Amino acid sequence: MFGVMLKDIKNVRGQLLYYAAVVAVFFAIGIILKNVYFYMGAIIFVAAVLPISALAYDEKDNWDKFALASGVTRGQLVIARYVLGIVAFVPFFGVGFLFFVMPALRNTETLSSLFVFGGIGLLAMSAALPTAFRLGVEKARAAYTVILACALAFGIGISLLFARLGIASGLTAASVIFALGIVGLLISVRISEAIYRAKDF
Amino acid sequence: MENSVEINNLQKRLKDFEIKNISLCVPRGSVVGLIGENGAGKSTTIKSILELMRADAGSIKVFGKSASMLTRTEKNRIGAVLGETCLPENFTLRDINDVMKHIFSNWSESLFFGYATQFSLPKDQKVREFSRGMRQKLSLAIALSHGAELLILDEPTSGLDPVARDEILDMLYDFMQDERHSVLISSHIVSDLEKLCDYIVFIHEGAIIFEEEKDVLYEKYGILKCSEQELFSLDPSSIVAYRRGEFGAGALVLREKVPANLFLERASIEDIMLYYLRGERTTNTCGIKGVRKCSV
C-alpha cells in the first residue's frame, strides 16, 4: 500500500503545496481576526479535495487496472485514498490548536469549534469518497458542494440541538460530532470497499 | 505438463456482450496467442485472469491456484501489459521506479533502467510526452523488471509501427529463453502472434472457435484455389469455408480430406481467421473445434 500512497503523494504534490499555501493564508487571517472559523472552513475543504484529486489522476491514467494486476488489493486501493485524506487533514487540524494558545482564543468556544469543524471535515470526507468511488470523480466533484453543505448543516444542527435541549455542554456536543466523524469514516471505508469489490475495470 | 494459467468454463455477462464457457490453458514454457476481432472477448478474458473483472461462473487458476486467492508475492510473478498504458502520466521513469520498488517485491532497478536504455526511453521526460510505442515499451519494461514468470499481454503491439512491434517481439523471444516462462498474448495483428506463439486460441463473439497448436493448424488446414465447379465437386466435409473471387474461388480446406493430387497453399493463421469469419459455408461444413486438452 505504501507504493500506492507514494504514487498519490507524487501525483498531488503540486496541489498539496497549493492547498498548504491557501490554508496558511486562512490561518493568518484567523490569527489577525482572532477567529478560528476561516481556518477550519479551509481544512474541511482540503480534507476531501486531496484524495478526490488523487482519484481523478488515477481515473485519467487507468492506474487502478495496473495496480490490481500487480498484486495491490481492492481494499488497499480504497484505504490508500482514506489515508491520504487523513494525512492531509491531521496536520492541518493539529495546527488549528495553535489558535487555542492565543490568550484571546483560549476558551471552550475555540476548542468546541475545532472539534465541530474537525468532525464536519471527517463527515464530508466520509460522504465524498464513496460517492467518488461509485459515481466517478466528475460527478463526485459536482456533488461535493452539496455534501459539504449537508455535513455543515448536520454538524451545526447537532450542536444547536444539544444546546437547545441542554443535554450537554458545547464542548461535549463538539466531541460527539468529532466522534461521529470518526465513526462515519470507518463506515465509509466499509461502503467504499463494498463498492470497489463489485467494480469491473 | 504444468499449466501457468488454466481457465474452465469462464462466463461473464456484460451490458451488451457475453463470454460463453471459455476454457483454455497456458502450459508452462509456452506462448499462447489469443486471436479474434475487436470485441471478440480477448480483453474480457485477460481481465478476468487478472481479477480486474469478476467472473460470473467458471474457474481460473494461475500457477495452479485460484486467481482470486493469489497472494501479493504470487501475483508479482505475473507481468501484465494492458491495452492502455495505465501509468501515471505526470511521472518520469525515476518516479515510476520509486513507486514500483514498493509495488513489486522483486523489483530490479538495474533491470528497469537497463530496459529503458535498450528501448531508448528518456529518463527525465514525463510519460505524457511519450509516443504510443514508447508507452508500450515502458509497460513491457515494467512487466519484465520484477522477475515475472508469466506475461499477460493485451494488445501490446497495437498501434505500433513495424519496427517497434519487432522490438517488442524480440523482447518476448528473449523472455521465452527461460523454459519456466510463459506468455499469454492477445492481438488482432495475427502476423505478430504467428511469429511468436506455440498455441493459438481463436475467440469469436465470446466463445472459443478453436484452441490448437500452431504447427497443427498448418498441418490441418490448407488453402485451395480453384474454380467454383471444382470446389463443389469436393466432399463438403473437407471445406471449412470458401470465398468467391473474380477468377474462381478460394477455400480453407482440411488437408487430410482433400485428394492428394490437389495443390494446397499454406494457410496462415490470418487466412484461417478470415475464412472462418468472412467465408461462406457449405451446408455440410465441418467444425474446426480444436482438440487440445488442458493437461492438469
Interface residues (C-beta under 8 A of the other chain):
Chain A: F2 G3 V4 L6 K7 K10 N11 Y57 K60 D61 N62 W63 K65 F66 A67 L68 A69 S70 G71 V72 T73 A198 D200 F201
Chain B: L14 K47 L50 E51 L52 M53 R54 L70 T71 R72 T73 E74 K75 N76 I78 A80 L82 E84 T85 C86 L87 P88 E89 N90 F91 D95 D98 V99 M100 K101 H102 I103 F104 I152
